[in-house]
Amino acid sequence: MLVLWGCLYAIEKRAQEQRYTDEQLLAVRQAEALPIFEEIWAVLIAYKEQVRPKSPMGQAIGYAMNQWEALKRYTGGPQLSIDNNVAERMLRRVVIGRNNYLFAGSEAGAKRAAILCSLVASCKWCAQKGDDLAGQ
């Protein structure tokens, strides 16, 4: 299973390194990633029959099968990412600063701080994406 997921990430890495256009990325996801998802589905079906539903593995398989459409949704849009790592990194700043927000002075001050933090994080992300796009 890990090898199959690794293949999906290898497709994304190749696309990034070779700076695929949106059209190229969508085409490669459709041509290469979707067949890998079919293999993953077959493995999930096979494993599901071998484990108890309440076991940790059974619960993981059930979760993956219940979230199947969401898991493969990125294959239908080149603007979507294979994972949510960018969002996790953005939220990390908020989590780290959470104790500082206790001293915002008021609810209105806390809201303003949250807006500014969101704006700064978005600007940093856009600047990073701009650097990536400048090389194209």
C-alpha positions as a LaTeX table, in Angstrom:
\begin{tabular}{lrrr}
\hline
Residue & $x$ (\AA) & $y$ (\AA) & $z$ (\AA) \\
\hline
Met1 & 0.00 & 0.00 & 0.00 \\
Leu2 & 2.81 & 2.41 & 0.85 \\
Val3 & 4.47 & 1.69 & $-2.48$ \\
Leu4 & 1.24 & 2.58 & $-4.30$ \\
Trp5 & 0.87 & 5.85 & $-2.38$ \\
Gly6 & 4.53 & 6.52 & $-3.10$ \\
Cys7 & 3.81 & 6.16 & $-6.81$ \\
Leu8 & 1.16 & 8.88 & $-6.55$ \\
Tyr9 & 3.63 & 11.23 & $-4.89$ \\
Ala10 & 6.27 & 10.35 & $-7.52$ \\
Ile11 & 3.88 & 11.55 & $-10.22$ \\
Glu12 & 3.42 & 14.85 & $-8.38$ \\
Lys13 & 7.16 & 15.26 & $-7.84$ \\
Arg14 & 7.90 & 14.64 & $-11.52$ \\
Ala15 & 5.23 & 17.14 & $-12.52$ \\
Gln16 & 6.69 & 19.77 & $-10.22$ \\
Glu17 & 10.28 & 19.17 & $-11.30$ \\
Gln18 & 9.37 & 19.30 & $-14.97$ \\
Arg19 & 7.05 & 22.28 & $-14.40$ \\
Tyr20 & 3.98 & 20.76 & $-16.06$ \\
Thr21 & 1.28 & 23.11 & $-17.23$ \\
Asp22 & $-2.19$ & 22.67 & $-15.73$ \\
Glu23 & $-3.25$ & 20.74 & $-18.81$ \\
Gln24 & $-0.24$ & 18.43 & $-18.61$ \\
Leu25 & $-0.75$ & 17.86 & $-14.89$ \\
Leu26 & $-4.42$ & 17.00 & $-15.35$ \\
Ala27 & $-3.59$ & 14.64 & $-18.20$ \\
Val28 & $-0.89$ & 12.80 & $-16.25$ \\
Arg29 & $-3.12$ & 12.51 & $-13.20$ \\
Gln30 & $-5.90$ & 11.04 & $-15.32$ \\
Ala31 & $-3.58$ & 8.70 & $-17.21$ \\
Glu32 & $-1.27$ & 7.59 & $-14.39$ \\
Ala33 & $-2.82$ & 8.36 & $-10.99$ \\
Leu34 & $-6.32$ & 7.00 & $-11.59$ \\
Pro35 & $-5.05$ & 3.49 & $-12.46$ \\
Ile36 & $-3.02$ & 3.53 & $-9.24$ \\
Phe37 & $-6.17$ & 4.41 & $-7.34$ \\
Glu38 & $-7.86$ & 1.40 & $-8.94$ \\
Glu39 & $-5.02$ & $-0.78$ & $-7.61$ \\
Ile40 & $-5.35$ & 0.77 & $-4.16$ \\
Trp41 & $-9.10$ & 0.09 & $-4.18$ \\
Ala42 & $-8.48$ & $-3.56$ & $-5.09$ \\
Val43 & $-5.98$ & $-3.88$ & $-2.23$ \\
Leu44 & $-8.46$ & $-2.29$ & 0.19 \\
Ile45 & $-11.15$ & $-4.76$ & $-0.87$ \\
Ala46 & $-8.76$ & $-7.69$ & $-0.43$ \\
Tyr47 & $-7.53$ & $-6.51$ & 2.98 \\
Lys48 & $-11.06$ & $-5.73$ & 4.17 \\
Glu49 & $-12.00$ & $-9.39$ & 3.83 \\
Gln50 & $-8.96$ & $-10.46$ & 5.87 \\
Val51 & $-9.34$ & $-8.27$ & 8.98 \\
Arg52 & $-12.02$ & $-7.64$ & 11.57 \\
Pro53 & $-13.97$ & $-4.41$ & 10.99 \\
Lys54 & $-13.36$ & $-3.18$ & 14.56 \\
Ser55 & $-9.59$ & $-3.79$ & 14.46 \\
Pro56 & $-7.33$ & $-0.75$ & 13.88 \\
Met57 & $-6.57$ & $-1.99$ & 10.35 \\
Gly58 & $-10.27$ & $-2.62$ & 9.68 \\
Gln59 & $-11.15$ & 0.86 & 10.89 \\
Ala60 & $-8.42$ & 2.39 & 8.70 \\
Ile61 & $-9.67$ & 0.48 & 5.67 \\
Gly62 & $-13.25$ & 1.52 & 6.39 \\
Tyr63 & $-12.19$ & 5.15 & 6.73 \\
Ala64 & $-10.27$ & 5.06 & 3.44 \\
Met65 & $-13.21$ & 3.48 & 1.65 \\
Asn66 & $-15.68$ & 5.98 & 3.13 \\
Gln67 & $-13.46$ & 8.88 & 2.06 \\
Trp68 & $-12.64$ & 7.41 & $-1.34$ \\
Glu69 & $-14.06$ & 10.17 & $-3.53$ \\
Ala70 & $-12.36$ & 12.85 & $-1.43$ \\
Leu71 & $-9.04$ & 10.97 & $-1.57$ \\
Lys72 & $-8.98$ & 10.92 & $-5.35$ \\
Arg73 & $-10.62$ & 14.31 & $-5.93$ \\
Tyr74 & $-7.30$ & 16.01 & $-6.68$ \\
Thr75 & $-7.01$ & 13.93 & $-9.87$ \\
Gly76 & $-9.86$ & 15.95 & $-11.37$ \\
Gly77 & $-8.33$ & 19.39 & $-10.95$ \\
Pro78 & $-4.78$ & 20.59 & $-11.57$ \\
Gln79 & $-5.17$ & 23.37 & $-9.00$ \\
Leu80 & $-5.72$ & 20.83 & $-6.21$ \\
Ser81 & $-2.87$ & 19.33 & $-4.22$ \\
Ile82 & $-2.38$ & 15.65 & $-3.43$ \\
Asp83 & $-2.35$ & 16.48 & 0.30 \\
Asn84 & $-3.11$ & 19.30 & 2.69 \\
Asn85 & 0.48 & 19.98 & 3.78 \\
Val86 & 0.29 & 23.68 & 2.82 \\
Ala87 & $-2.81$ & 24.17 & 4.98 \\
Glu88 & $-1.18$ & 22.29 & 7.86 \\
Arg89 & 1.90 & 24.51 & 7.67 \\
Met90 & $-0.26$ & 27.64 & 7.62 \\
Leu91 & $-2.24$ & 26.50 & 10.65 \\
Arg92 & 0.95 & 25.64 & 12.51 \\
Arg93 & 1.67 & 29.36 & 12.88 \\
Val94 & $-1.72$ & 29.87 & 14.49 \\
Val95 & $-1.23$ & 26.96 & 16.89 \\
Ile96 & 2.22 & 28.12 & 17.91 \\
Gly97 & 0.97 & 31.64 & 18.57 \\
Arg98 & $-2.19$ & 30.58 & 20.41 \\
Asn99 & $-0.85$ & 31.52 & 23.85 \\
Asn100 & 0.02 & 34.99 & 22.59 \\
Tyr101 & $-3.57$ & 35.54 & 21.50 \\
Leu102 & $-4.72$ & 35.29 & 25.11 \\
Phe103 & $-3.34$ & 38.77 & 25.60 \\
Ala104 & $-5.03$ & 40.45 & 22.65 \\
Gly105 & $-6.84$ & 42.76 & 25.06 \\
Ser106 & $-10.38$ & 42.13 & 23.83 \\
Glu107 & $-12.42$ & 39.97 & 21.51 \\
Ala108 & $-12.21$ & 42.69 & 18.84 \\
Gly109 & $-8.41$ & 42.79 & 19.25 \\
Ala110 & $-8.24$ & 39.02 & 18.91 \\
Lys111 & $-10.30$ & 39.16 & 15.70 \\
Arg112 & $-8.01$ & 41.83 & 14.26 \\
Ala113 & $-4.95$ & 39.76 & 15.20 \\
Ala114 & $-6.47$ & 36.70 & 13.52 \\
Ile115 & $-7.21$ & 38.68 & 10.35 \\
Leu116 & $-3.67$ & 40.05 & 10.24 \\
Cys117 & $-2.14$ & 36.61 & 10.82 \\
Ser118 & $-4.27$ & 35.17 & 8.03 \\
Leu119 & $-3.31$ & 38.01 & 5.69 \\
Val120 & 0.41 & 37.65 & 6.45 \\
Ala121 & 0.28 & 33.86 & 5.98 \\
Ser122 & $-1.54$ & 34.29 & 2.65 \\
Cys123 & 1.01 & 36.87 & 1.49 \\
Lys124 & 3.89 & 34.56 & 2.42 \\
Trp125 & 2.25 & 31.71 & 0.53 \\
Cys126 & 1.63 & 33.89 & $-2.54$ \\
Ala127 & 5.21 & 35.18 & $-2.45$ \\
Gln128 & 6.48 & 31.62 & $-2.34$ \\
Lys129 & 4.20 & 30.62 & $-5.23$ \\
Gly130 & 5.38 & 33.71 & $-7.13$ \\
Asp131 & 8.98 & 32.56 & $-6.75$ \\
Asp132 & 7.98 & 29.14 & $-8.08$ \\
Leu133 & 6.15 & 30.72 & $-11.01$ \\
Ala134 & 8.98 & 33.16 & $-11.80$ \\
Gly135 & 11.17 & 30.26 & $-12.90$ \\
Gln136 & 8.71 & 29.19 & $-15.59$ \\
\hline
\end{tabular}
